[in-house]
Amino acid sequence: MKRRMLDPEESAGTAETSLCKALLAMRDVGEMRALLHDLCTPAELEALVDRWTVVPHVLKGTPYREIHEHTAVSITTIGRVARFLTRGSGGYRKAAARVAARGKPRQERRA
């Protein structure tokens, strides 16, 4: 975590809650994609996509090397995702379950 020389106006918890509310305010895939592209650097977005890509494979119990062969995601990232699936806050599992329950995510709206 980076150190800050100045005290921020709002606490880290408040800022994180604000970010969560902004993410939840997006109404469809197109809006979320636009926010993510504005919010993240290309490398950050690629890291998020890589992590999410391996979630279904890890949940199925696919061996790490096989996941790597199918996704080109590093073994280290696959291990990180697996670790958070078992000992994380439950976010990956909840999101994966909701996506599976809904079938396909909502499509982009045309303006």
C-alpha positions as CSV (number, residue, x, y, z in Angstrom):
1,M,0.0,0.0,0.0
2,K,1.3,3.4,-0.9
3,R,2.1,5.9,1.8
4,R,0.6,9.4,1.6
5,M,2.4,12.5,2.8
6,L,-0.8,14.4,3.4
7,D,-3.9,13.3,5.4
8,P,-6.8,12.7,3.0
9,E,-10.0,14.5,3.5
10,E,-11.9,11.3,3.9
11,S,-10.9,8.0,5.5
12,A,-9.8,5.0,3.4
13,G,-13.0,3.2,4.5
14,T,-15.2,6.0,3.4
15,A,-13.4,6.3,0.1
16,E,-13.7,2.6,-0.5
17,T,-17.4,2.7,0.3
18,S,-17.8,5.5,-2.2
19,L,-16.1,3.5,-4.9
20,C,-18.3,0.5,-4.1
21,K,-21.4,2.7,-4.5
22,A,-20.1,4.0,-7.8
23,L,-19.5,0.5,-9.1
24,L,-23.0,-0.6,-8.0
25,A,-24.5,2.5,-9.7
26,M,-23.6,1.1,-13.2
27,R,-26.7,-0.2,-14.9
28,D,-25.2,-2.5,-17.6
29,V,-22.1,-4.0,-19.1
30,G,-21.4,-1.0,-21.3
31,E,-21.6,1.5,-18.4
32,M,-19.4,-0.8,-16.2
33,R,-16.9,-1.2,-19.0
34,A,-16.7,2.6,-19.5
35,L,-16.2,3.2,-15.8
36,L,-13.5,0.5,-15.6
37,H,-11.7,1.9,-18.6
38,D,-11.7,5.4,-17.0
39,L,-10.8,4.1,-13.5
40,C,-8.0,1.6,-14.3
41,T,-4.8,1.7,-16.3
42,P,-4.6,-0.8,-19.1
43,A,-2.3,-3.0,-16.9
44,E,-4.7,-2.8,-13.9
45,L,-7.7,-3.8,-16.1
46,E,-5.7,-6.6,-17.7
47,A,-4.9,-7.9,-14.2
48,L,-8.5,-7.8,-13.2
49,V,-9.6,-9.6,-16.4
50,D,-6.9,-12.3,-15.9
51,R,-8.0,-13.0,-12.3
52,W,-11.7,-13.2,-13.3
53,T,-10.9,-15.4,-16.3
54,V,-9.4,-18.1,-14.1
55,V,-12.1,-18.2,-11.5
56,P,-14.4,-20.7,-13.2
57,H,-11.4,-23.0,-14.0
58,V,-10.3,-22.9,-10.3
59,L,-13.8,-23.6,-9.1
60,K,-14.0,-26.6,-11.4
61,G,-10.7,-27.9,-9.9
62,T,-8.8,-27.6,-13.1
63,P,-5.0,-28.1,-12.5
64,Y,-3.1,-24.8,-12.6
65,R,-0.9,-25.8,-15.5
66,E,-4.0,-26.6,-17.6
67,I,-5.6,-23.3,-16.6
68,H,-2.3,-21.6,-17.7
69,E,-2.4,-23.4,-21.1
70,H,-6.0,-22.4,-21.7
71,T,-5.8,-18.8,-20.5
72,A,-2.1,-17.8,-20.7
73,V,-2.5,-16.4,-17.1
74,S,0.5,-16.9,-14.9
75,I,0.7,-19.7,-12.4
76,T,1.3,-17.1,-9.7
77,T,-2.0,-15.3,-10.6
78,I,-3.9,-18.6,-10.7
79,G,-2.5,-19.5,-7.3
80,R,-3.5,-16.0,-5.9
81,V,-7.1,-16.5,-7.2
82,A,-7.3,-20.0,-5.7
83,R,-6.0,-18.7,-2.4
84,F,-8.6,-16.0,-2.3
85,L,-11.4,-18.4,-3.3
86,T,-10.6,-20.5,-0.3
87,R,-9.5,-17.9,2.3
88,G,-10.7,-14.6,0.9
89,S,-13.7,-12.5,1.7
90,G,-16.1,-14.5,-0.4
91,G,-16.4,-12.0,-3.2
92,Y,-15.2,-14.2,-6.0
93,R,-17.6,-17.0,-5.0
94,K,-20.5,-14.7,-4.6
95,A,-19.9,-13.0,-8.0
96,A,-19.4,-16.3,-9.8
97,A,-22.6,-17.8,-8.2
98,R,-24.6,-14.7,-9.2
99,V,-23.3,-14.7,-12.8
100,A,-24.1,-18.5,-13.1
101,A,-27.6,-18.0,-11.6
102,R,-28.3,-15.2,-14.1
103,G,-26.9,-17.0,-17.1
104,K,-25.3,-14.3,-19.3
105,P,-24.6,-10.9,-17.9
106,R,-26.9,-8.1,-19.0
107,Q,-25.9,-6.8,-22.4
108,E,-24.9,-3.3,-23.3
109,R,-27.7,-0.8,-23.8
110,R,-27.8,1.2,-27.0
111,A,-28.2,4.9,-26.3
